[in-house]
Amino acid sequence: MNRSQWLGGSRGVAQGAWLAAVAGVVIAASSGGGKRRAADAPATARAAGAPAPGVGASAAVTGQQIYQRCAVCHQATGLGMSGSFPPLEGSEWAAAENAAVPIRIVLHGLQGPITVKGQRFSSAMPAYGTGQPLSDADVAAVLTYVRSAWGNKASAVTTDQVAQQRAATASRTTMWAAADLLPLLKGTSR
């Protein structure tokens, strides 16, 4: 029996994603209950992509811990799932010079076709800033982790940057399309 059969054939990806999401919640819930501060985290955790204190890390959770939500689709390696979910490793979208691009994607989600590292994907990423809210500090922490993990070398994201984007896009009620964000990615808009 292969993995797809065990997880239910064509429904396997959805069921597998659901199981991984539940596991991520259980892991996050059992990892200290919010009693540790980012400053108390071992230096190795911060070196592995968790933001340094003051960069935007929530007092209770590091960017790497929050990323467990993302790993369901983008995988722990950041390589995504070929044909389904784009990689974050080396992604021009995740590591965009203008941090507004990934901030807006996390806050409002993304739907439809997108080309990442020359490969076309067409799926949906849920909004984590609205329907499943993350604080500004949590969004900053997870994006700082993504933008510095797997060889990515983009700048850290601050809570102020997230707050600015949340305010600027507060009236948005739909997910982004890649075409909406392309001017920001190419630096022709702020």
KETIDREN-174846 format. One record per residue (C-alpha): residue in one letter; x, y, z. Coordinates in steps of 0.25 Angstrom, whole numbers. Last residue first. Layout:
KETIDREN-174846
<resn:A x:X y:Y z:Z>
...
end
This chain:
KETIDREN-174846
<resn:R x:19 y:203 z:-12>
<resn:S x:19 y:202 z:-27>
<resn:T x:28 y:199 z:-39>
<resn:G x:38 y:190 z:-30>
<resn:K x:36 y:178 z:-39>
<resn:L x:30 y:170 z:-27>
<resn:L x:21 y:182 z:-24>
<resn:P x:16 y:183 z:-38>
<resn:L x:14 y:168 z:-38>
<resn:L x:5 y:168 z:-26>
<resn:D x:-9 y:169 z:-33>
<resn:A x:-4 y:159 z:-44>
<resn:A x:-1 y:149 z:-34>
<resn:A x:-15 y:149 z:-29>
<resn:W x:-18 y:153 z:-15>
<resn:M x:-29 y:147 z:-7>
<resn:T x:-42 y:155 z:-5>
<resn:T x:-48 y:165 z:5>
<resn:R x:-38 y:176 z:5>
<resn:S x:-42 y:188 z:13>
<resn:A x:-31 y:187 z:23>
<resn:T x:-20 y:187 z:12>
<resn:A x:-12 y:199 z:16>
<resn:A x:-15 y:196 z:31>
<resn:R x:-10 y:182 z:30>
<resn:Q x:2 y:187 z:21>
<resn:Q x:6 y:197 z:32>
<resn:A x:4 y:187 z:43>
<resn:V x:13 y:177 z:36>
<resn:Q x:24 y:187 z:33>
<resn:D x:23 y:192 z:48>
<resn:T x:24 y:177 z:53>
<resn:T x:37 y:176 z:46>
<resn:V x:41 y:167 z:34>
<resn:A x:56 y:163 z:33>
<resn:S x:63 y:165 z:20>
<resn:A x:65 y:154 z:10>
<resn:K x:76 y:144 z:9>
<resn:N x:69 y:131 z:6>
<resn:G x:78 y:119 z:7>
<resn:W x:68 y:110 z:13>
<resn:A x:63 y:120 z:24>
<resn:S x:65 y:135 z:24>
<resn:R x:53 y:140 z:17>
<resn:V x:44 y:129 z:23>
<resn:Y x:49 y:132 z:37>
<resn:T x:47 y:147 z:36>
<resn:L x:33 y:143 z:30>
<resn:V x:29 y:135 z:41>
<resn:A x:33 y:145 z:52>
<resn:A x:27 y:157 z:45>
<resn:V x:14 y:150 z:43>
<resn:D x:15 y:146 z:58>
<resn:A x:18 y:160 z:62>
<resn:D x:7 y:166 z:54>
<resn:S x:-3 y:156 z:61>
<resn:L x:-8 y:144 z:53>
<resn:P x:-22 y:143 z:50>
<resn:Q x:-28 y:131 z:44>
<resn:G x:-39 y:138 z:35>
<resn:T x:-32 y:151 z:35>
<resn:G x:-17 y:151 z:35>
<resn:Y x:-14 y:137 z:32>
<resn:A x:-21 y:137 z:18>
<resn:P x:-21 y:123 z:12>
<resn:M x:-12 y:119 z:0>
<resn:A x:-19 y:115 z:-12>
<resn:S x:-15 y:107 z:-24>
<resn:S x:-9 y:109 z:-38>
<resn:F x:6 y:107 z:-39>
<resn:R x:15 y:111 z:-51>
<resn:Q x:30 y:108 z:-50>
<resn:G x:41 y:118 z:-54>
<resn:K x:46 y:120 z:-40>
<resn:V x:31 y:123 z:-35>
<resn:T x:21 y:126 z:-45>
<resn:I x:7 y:129 z:-40>
<resn:P x:-7 y:124 z:-44>
<resn:G x:-19 y:126 z:-35>
<resn:Q x:-21 y:130 z:-21>
<resn:L x:-13 y:137 z:-11>
<resn:G x:-16 y:139 z:4>
<resn:H x:-20 y:152 z:11>
<resn:L x:-9 y:154 z:22>
<resn:V x:1 y:144 z:18>
<resn:I x:1 y:149 z:3>
<resn:R x:1 y:164 z:7>
<resn:I x:13 y:161 z:16>
<resn:P x:20 y:153 z:5>
<resn:V x:19 y:165 z:-5>
<resn:A x:20 y:177 z:5>
<resn:A x:35 y:172 z:8>
<resn:N x:39 y:179 z:-4>
<resn:E x:52 y:173 z:-8>
<resn:A x:44 y:160 z:-10>
<resn:A x:49 y:148 z:-2>
<resn:A x:36 y:141 z:-1>
<resn:W x:32 y:145 z:-16>
<resn:E x:46 y:142 z:-22>
<resn:S x:45 y:128 z:-16>
<resn:G x:59 y:122 z:-14>
<resn:E x:53 y:113 z:-3>
<resn:L x:39 y:117 z:-2>
<resn:P x:35 y:106 z:-12>
<resn:P x:21 y:106 z:-19>
<resn:F x:9 y:97 z:-15>
<resn:S x:3 y:87 z:-25>
<resn:G x:11 y:83 z:-37>
<resn:S x:23 y:79 z:-28>
<resn:M x:20 y:81 z:-14>
<resn:G x:27 y:92 z:-6>
<resn:L x:43 y:92 z:-5>
<resn:G x:43 y:100 z:8>
<resn:T x:49 y:88 z:15>
<resn:A x:38 y:87 z:25>
<resn:Q x:28 y:86 z:14>
<resn:H x:21 y:97 z:6>
<resn:C x:8 y:91 z:8>
<resn:V x:7 y:86 z:22>
<resn:A x:20 y:93 z:25>
<resn:C x:12 y:107 z:26>
<resn:R x:5 y:104 z:39>
<resn:Q x:19 y:98 z:44>
<resn:Y x:24 y:112 z:40>
<resn:I x:19 y:118 z:54>
<resn:Q x:29 y:109 z:61>
<resn:Q x:40 y:114 z:52>
<resn:G x:36 y:129 z:53>
<resn:T x:37 y:127 z:68>
<resn:V x:25 y:127 z:78>
<resn:A x:22 y:132 z:92>
<resn:A x:28 y:146 z:92>
<resn:S x:24 y:148 z:78>
<resn:A x:36 y:151 z:69>
<resn:G x:36 y:164 z:63>
<resn:V x:51 y:168 z:61>
<resn:G x:51 y:172 z:76>
<resn:P x:57 y:159 z:81>
<resn:A x:65 y:152 z:70>
<resn:P x:56 y:145 z:59>
<resn:A x:56 y:130 z:58>
<resn:G x:63 y:126 z:46>
<resn:A x:72 y:114 z:51>
<resn:A x:82 y:124 z:58>
<resn:R x:70 y:128 z:67>
<resn:A x:68 y:113 z:70>
<resn:T x:83 y:111 z:72>
<resn:A x:84 y:123 z:82>
<resn:P x:74 y:116 z:91>
<resn:A x:61 y:122 z:93>
<resn:D x:60 y:131 z:105>
<resn:A x:60 y:144 z:97>
<resn:A x:48 y:139 z:90>
<resn:R x:40 y:137 z:103>
<resn:R x:36 y:124 z:108>
<resn:K x:22 y:122 z:115>
<resn:G x:14 y:122 z:103>
<resn:G x:9 y:108 z:105>
<resn:G x:23 y:102 z:105>
<resn:S x:24 y:93 z:92>
<resn:S x:11 y:85 z:95>
<resn:A x:1 y:94 z:88>
<resn:A x:11 y:96 z:76>
<resn:I x:12 y:81 z:74>
<resn:V x:-3 y:79 z:76>
<resn:V x:-5 y:90 z:66>
<resn:G x:5 y:84 z:56>
<resn:A x:-1 y:70 z:57>
<resn:V x:-15 y:76 z:54>
<resn:A x:-9 y:83 z:42>
<resn:A x:-1 y:70 z:37>
<resn:L x:-14 y:62 z:38>
<resn:W x:-22 y:73 z:30>
<resn:A x:-11 y:73 z:20>
<resn:G x:-11 y:58 z:19>
<resn:Q x:-26 y:58 z:17>
<resn:A x:-26 y:69 z:6>
<resn:V x:-14 y:62 z:-1>
<resn:G x:-21 y:48 z:1>
<resn:R x:-34 y:52 z:-6>
<resn:S x:-29 y:46 z:-19>
<resn:G x:-26 y:33 z:-12>
<resn:G x:-30 y:32 z:3>
<resn:L x:-18 y:34 z:12>
<resn:W x:-13 y:20 z:11>
<resn:Q x:-15 y:19 z:-4>
<resn:S x:-7 y:32 z:-6>
<resn:R x:4 y:27 z:4>
<resn:N x:6 y:14 z:-4>
<resn:M x:0 y:0 z:0>
end
